[in-house]
Amino acid sequence: MNPEQLLSQLEPNRLPPEIGFWPLATGWWVLIAIVAAAGAVALVYALRRHRKNAYRRAGLSRLLELENNAGSAVELSETLKIVALNAFPQAQVAGLNANKWRDFLVSSCPDLASDSLELLAQVHQKTPPAPSSSDWTHAKVWVTRHRGSDV
C-alpha cells in the first residue's frame, strides 16, 4: 500500500477535554480555609475593639452636644470623669478633683500639652469660667486618644 493511502485512512487527532475550574485542587481549599480563618479572626478583633471603644464614642457625642449647647465647665468635667471611670479603675479616678484631676488627664494622654485643660482646676470655684474652644478641643483629644488601663 501506498503510504499516502494509509495516512488518508487515519482520523484527525482528538484533543483531550479542557481542564475545568471545578473541582478545586487541595491547595486552593487550604488557601480558602486560611483566608476564611484570618477573616474571622480580623472580624472578631474589630468587633471587640468597636465594643471596647463604645464609651469613647458616647463621651465624644456628649462633648459635642455640650459644646453646641454652650455647656458649662462643670458639665465638661463631669463628662470627662464619666469617660475616665469607664477607662480606669474607680479607685484611681473617683477621688480626683481640681489640679490632681487635670494632671491625671494630661498624664494619661500623651497628645495633650502640660498646660491643657487649666479650666478643670477652677471648676469648684463659686463662678467657674466658661469653657473656651481650646478647652473643648483638648477634651475631645483626651476622649479619643487617652491611654486607659483595661478595667
Secondary structure, DSSP 8 states (H G I E B T S, - for coil): --HHHHHHHS----------S-S--HHHHHHHHHHHHHHHHHHHHHHHHHHHTHHHHHHHHHHHHHHHTT--HHHHHHHHHHHHHHHS-HHHHTT--HHHHHHHHHHT-TTS-TTTTGGGGGTTSSS-----HHHHHHHHHHHHH------
